[in-house]
Amino acid sequence: MTTSTSNTAITPLFSTDYHIYINHTDAGGIVYHANHLIFFENCRRDWFTKLGLNGYFLQTDDGQVQHFVVSQAQLQYRKAIFLDEIINVRIDKVELKPASIVFYQSIHRHLPPEVNQKDTKSLDTLLSSTKIVIACVKNLINSDQPSTPLENSSDAPIPVASATPIRPIRVPKKLHDMIQQAVTQHTDE
């Protein structure tokens, strides 16, 4: 087996196609840079759904509700994505950490075979790639910590959503095991 540094040579863990609509683009018909993140997010959500998981809101092993937040995103834009294209968004690799999941993802353009029948490598063009770390967190406002009721005075503090404390927690065993099983099955194929 030949090893390649290009993401196009790697069989992805998961891939799905998305159609590019006008709302994804700027005035010039090029996908707005932040929408790459949306396509990567949708791909991760679609993979979780395929695995039978309820996306980003899961129960921990002790019954607490936890969710995921993006704690790091490194993107590399290589080529423009245009209106009316169909792109293939992939999860190329996943690393499980105690309190986070690292996703290596990529977006590709599929060129029709008649464009260049001699060079099959050019049929799949890498458009962008990313390393995204999603951290597993618990919102302490929803935990069993005692809360202070607001007084009926105008001097009472108003709760601020951005001040809601969250803390990292371990990736739930069920989720960890399902992802590990999917990675293992993919490696065995």
Stockholm file with secondary structure:
# STOCKHOLM 1.0

chainA/1-189         MTTSTSNTAITPLFSTDYHIYINHTDAGGIVYHANHLIFFENCRRDWFTKLGLNGYFLQTDDGQVQHFVVSQAQLQYRKAIFLDEIINVRIDKVELKPASIVFYQSIHRHLPPEVNQKDTKSLDTLLSSTKIVIACVKNLINSDQPSTPLENSSDAPIPVASATPIRPIRVPKKLHDMIQQAVTQHTDE
#=GR chainA/1-189 SS CCCCSSGGGSCCSEEEEEECCGGGBCTTSBBCHHHHHHHHHHHHHHHHHHTTCCTTEEECTTSCEEEEEEEEEEEEECSCCBTTCEEEEEEEEEEECSSEEEEEEEEEEECCGGGCSSCGGGGEEEEEEEEEEEEEEEEGGGSSSCCCCCCSSTTSCCCCGGGCCEEECCCCHHHHHHHHHHHHHHHHC
#=GC SS_cons         CCCCSSGGGSCCSEEEEEECCGGGBCTTSBBCHHHHHHHHHHHHHHHHHHTTCCTTEEECTTSCEEEEEEEEEEEEECSCCBTTCEEEEEEEEEEECSSEEEEEEEEEEECCGGGCSSCGGGGEEEEEEEEEEEEEEEEGGGSSSCCCCCCSSTTSCCCCGGGCCEEECCCCHHHHHHHHHHHHHHHHC
//
